[in-house]
C-alpha cells in the first residue's frame, strides 16, 4: 500500500445510484453499482473534486422521500 504522502497512483471519482461519491484506483474494475464520474487524478485532487460536487450528503432516495413529504 502506498504511503499517503508519496501516493502517486491515479484515482477516479465514482458515484452510485444514490448519488454518493467515492474514489477508486483508476486501473481497477469498479465494484457493482458504482460508475465513473469522469474526473481522474491524484488522490487529493479527487477528494477535492468530490468536495466541490457532492454538496448534499443525503442519499438520493432520502432526498426524494423528503421532497414528496413536503409536497403532501
Backbone torsions as a table, in degrees:
resi	resn	phi	psi	omega
1	UNK	NA	140.0	-178.4
2	UNK	-76.9	142.5	174.0
3	UNK	-68.5	138.6	-178.5
4	UNK	-51.5	-40.1	-174.7
5	UNK	-77.0	-17.8	-178.6
6	UNK	-120.7	14.8	-177.9
7	UNK	-73.3	107.0	-179.8
8	UNK	-106.7	13.7	-179.0
9	UNK	-73.5	157.4	178.3
10	UNK	-94.3	129.3	178.3
11	UNK	-112.7	161.8	171.7
12	UNK	-126.0	149.7	176.1
13	UNK	-84.4	132.7	-178.8
14	UNK	-126.4	159.9	176.1
15	UNK	-144.1	162.0	178.2
16	UNK	-116.0	-176.2	-177.5
17	UNK	-65.4	-18.2	177.8
18	UNK	-89.6	7.1	-179.4
19	UNK	60.2	37.9	172.9
20	UNK	-98.2	143.6	-174.3
21	UNK	-112.1	154.3	175.0
22	UNK	-157.9	-178.2	173.2
23	UNK	-121.3	156.1	-178.1
24	UNK	-147.4	145.0	176.7
25	UNK	-60.1	129.3	-171.2
26	UNK	-64.5	-26.2	-177.2
27	UNK	-90.0	6.9	-179.2
28	UNK	-110.2	151.0	174.9
29	UNK	-66.9	143.2	179.6
30	UNK	-77.6	148.2	173.2
31	UNK	-67.9	156.3	179.0
32	UNK	-56.2	139.1	176.7
33	UNK	89.6	-0.6	179.3
34	UNK	-116.4	145.5	-174.4
35	UNK	-134.0	145.5	176.9
36	UNK	-67.8	134.5	-179.6
37	UNK	-87.6	-25.8	177.5
38	UNK	119.6	-13.0	-178.9
39	UNK	-99.9	133.4	175.7
40	UNK	-133.2	153.0	176.6
41	UNK	166.2	-164.9	175.5
42	UNK	-66.0	160.9	-174.7
43	UNK	-53.6	-50.4	-176.7
44	UNK	-65.3	-35.5	177.5
45	UNK	-63.7	-39.8	178.4
46	UNK	-66.9	-42.2	178.2
47	UNK	-64.3	-39.2	177.1
48	UNK	-63.8	-39.4	178.1
49	UNK	-62.6	-44.1	178.7
50	UNK	-59.5	-40.0	178.5
51	UNK	-58.6	-30.5	-178.3
52	UNK	-86.7	-28.0	-175.2
53	UNK	-100.8	-23.6	-177.9
54	UNK	-97.9	82.2	-173.6
55	UNK	-91.4	-15.8	178.7
56	UNK	-128.1	107.9	-173.9
57	UNK	-74.4	-10.6	-178.9
58	UNK	-69.5	139.2	175.9
59	UNK	-59.5	149.6	-178.2
60	UNK	-54.8	-42.7	-178.2
61	UNK	-61.8	-38.2	178.0
62	UNK	-68.1	-43.1	178.3
63	UNK	-59.9	-40.9	179.5
64	UNK	-65.4	-43.6	179.3
65	UNK	-62.9	-40.6	179.8
66	UNK	-66.8	-37.3	178.1
67	UNK	-66.6	-42.9	178.6
68	UNK	-63.4	-40.0	-179.9
69	UNK	-65.1	-35.6	-179.2
70	UNK	-74.2	-21.5	179.7
71	UNK	-89.6	-11.9	-178.0
72	UNK	-79.1	NA	NA
